[in-house]
C-alpha cells in the first residue's frame, strides 16, 4: 500500500483523480495543512478492513473485561481498578484510533 502526503491546495486541484487513485489504485493520501497531517483519504475496502479489525479488537477487550469482572465477583476482592467498563472501552478506542491514524 502506497501512502502519499499531499497539501490541501494540491488535493483540491485534482480531487477526482486522487479519489480514483485511492479507490482503484490502492493508495492512501495523508492530507496536510502547513506541513502537518490533518486527515486521511482511504478507499472503502481499506476502511472496511480497518473497521473490521477495530471491531475484532473491541470484542477481545470486551471479553477480557467481562472475564475480569467475573473473576472479581468470584473472589470478592477489588484487585481490579473499579472503573466503568464503558469508560475503559472509550479510552481504548481512542488509543486505537490514534494508532491507526499514525498519530503515535
C-alpha positions in Angstrom: 0.0 0.0 0.0 1.5 3.4 -1.0 1.0 6.4 1.1 1.2 9.9 -0.3 1.4 13.2 1.6 -0.4 16.0 -0.1 -1.4 19.5 0.8 -5.0 20.6 0.8 -4.5 23.0 -2.0 -2.8 20.4 -4.2 -5.5 17.8 -3.4 -8.3 20.3 -4.3 -6.7 20.9 -7.7 -7.2 17.2 -8.7 -9.7 15.8 -6.1 -11.4 13.5 -8.6 -8.0 12.0 -9.8 -6.9 11.5 -6.2 -10.2 9.8 -5.2 -9.7 7.4 -8.1 -6.1 6.6 -7.1 -7.4 5.8 -3.6 -10.4 3.8 -4.7 -8.8 1.9 -7.5 -5.0 2.3 -7.1 -4.9 1.1 -3.5 -3.2 4.3 -2.3 -3.7 6.3 0.9 -3.4 10.0 1.0 -2.4 11.9 4.1 -3.8 15.4 3.7 -1.6 18.1 5.2 -2.1 21.7 6.1 1.1 23.8 6.6 3.0 20.6 6.6 1.0 19.0 9.4 -1.2 15.9 8.9 -4.9 16.8 9.2 -6.8 13.9 7.6 -6.5 10.8 5.5 -8.2 9.7 2.3 -8.6 6.0 2.0 -10.6 3.6 -0.1 -13.8 2.0 1.0 -12.3 -1.5 1.1 -9.4 -0.2 3.2 -11.9 1.5 5.6 -13.9 -1.7 5.9 -10.8 -3.7 6.7 -9.7 -1.2 9.4 -13.2 -1.2 10.9 -13.4 -5.0 10.9 -10.0 -5.1 12.7 -11.1 -2.4 15.2 -14.3 -4.3 15.9 -12.4 -7.5 16.4 -10.1 -5.8 18.9 -13.0 -4.2 20.7 -14.7 -7.6 21.1 -11.4 -9.0 22.5 -11.3 -6.2 25.1 -15.0 -6.6 26.0 -14.4 -10.3 26.6 -11.4 -9.6 28.7 -13.3 -7.1 30.8 -16.2 -9.5 31.2 -13.8 -12.2 32.5 -12.1 -9.7 34.8 -15.4 -8.6 36.2 -16.5 -12.3 36.7 -13.2 -13.1 38.5 -13.6 -10.0 40.7 -17.1 -11.1 41.6 -16.0 -14.7 42.3 -13.1 -13.7 44.6 -15.0 -10.9 46.3 -11.9 -8.7 46.1 -11.3 -5.3 44.5 -7.9 -6.1 42.9 -9.1 -4.7 39.6 -9.5 -0.9 39.5 -13.2 -0.3 39.7 -13.9 1.9 36.7 -16.9 1.8 34.4 -16.1 -0.6 31.6 -17.7 1.8 29.1 -15.1 4.4 30.1 -12.3 2.0 29.7 -13.5 0.9 26.3 -13.8 4.5 25.2 -10.2 5.2 26.2 -9.0 2.0 24.4 -10.9 3.0 21.2 -9.4 6.5 21.3 -5.9 5.0 21.6 -6.6 2.5 18.8 -7.9 5.4 16.6 -4.7 7.4 17.3 -2.6 4.3 16.4 -4.5 3.6 13.2 -4.2 7.2 12.2 -0.5 7.2 12.7 -0.6 9.8 15.4 1.6 7.8 17.7 
